[in-house]
Amino acid sequence: MTKVLVIAAHPDDEVLGCGGTIARLAREGHDLYIAILGEGFTSRFQRREQADLSMVGALHTRSREAAQMLGAKDIFLHNLPDNRFDTVPLLEVIKIVEGLIANLGPNVIYTHHGCDLNVDHRVTHQAVLTATRPLKGQPVREVYAFEIPSSTEWAFHRNGSAFHPNVFIDVSDTLAIKVQAFCHYETEVRPFPHPRSPEAITAIGQRWGSVAGCNAAEAFELVRAIR
């Protein structure tokens, strides 16, 4: 069995990026862990100190409940400033990821694409790449990048290379759980045709399914694999 770590920037990114895959792999008996690096709320205010931190706690509670719904063994919540990862020394973000790897010893990591519109997603990707350098003793053998609706596609190829998926995981049996887990983040759900609506998330899964020859799929870009 494989030990898998999903590293996301914000609460709900883990579900949007690979919720169906988490649920499928957990069902198959793999060890699934989730790490969310940012608190995911305070950017909605002009200054971070204006935010009601009880709302951050409520959002993190939702994260734990969503992780349980998907079948993850554990979730690790951090409090980097929302949409302000670029104000934190990159080394500090790398150290968080390195600590997770040292603690869990994952074989596979799923994380953000490096050219998303959202700065926190880009910093997370860069930190994961640095922390998973293929040095002697590195347990991580495979790294995959996922897309986030309303962030990956809304970069319109202006932040570098576009998302070019080349790995597809059949989530025909777990797409409904993904949508249910996302809807558990009540404050993050948007009405259709927003990309973060239940209808759009379902359509995205079906679209990638049509590409891969199944009813529904999640798409990933292979960053590297050592076998």
Stockholm file with secondary structure:
# STOCKHOLM 1.0

chainA/1-227         MTKVLVIAAHPDDEVLGCGGTIARLAREGHDLYIAILGEGFTSRFQRREQADLSMVGALHTRSREAAQMLGAKDIFLHNLPDNRFDTVPLLEVIKIVEGLIANLGPNVIYTHHGCDLNVDHRVTHQAVLTATRPLKGQPVREVYAFEIPSSTEWAFHRNGSAFHPNVFIDVSDTLAIKVQAFCHYETEVRPFPHPRSPEAITAIGQRWGSVAGCNAAEAFELVRAIR
#=GR chainA/1-227 SS CCEEEEEESSTTHHHHHHHHHHHHHHHTTCEEEEEEEECSCGGGSSSGGGSCHHHHHHHHHHHHHHHHHHTCSEEEEEEECTTCGGGSCHHHHHHHHHHHHHHHCCSEEEEECTTCSSHHHHHHHHHHHHHTCCCTTCCCCEEEEECCTTTSGGGTTCSSSCCCCCEEEECTTTHHHHHHHHHTSGGGCCCTTSTTSHHHHHHHHHHHHHHHTSSCEEEEEEEEECC
#=GC SS_cons         CCEEEEEESSTTHHHHHHHHHHHHHHHTTCEEEEEEEECSCGGGSSSGGGSCHHHHHHHHHHHHHHHHHHTCSEEEEEEECTTCGGGSCHHHHHHHHHHHHHHHCCSEEEEECTTCSSHHHHHHHHHHHHHTCCCTTCCCCEEEEECCTTTSGGGTTCSSSCCCCCEEEECTTTHHHHHHHHHTSGGGCCCTTSTTSHHHHHHHHHHHHHHHTSSCEEEEEEEEECC
//
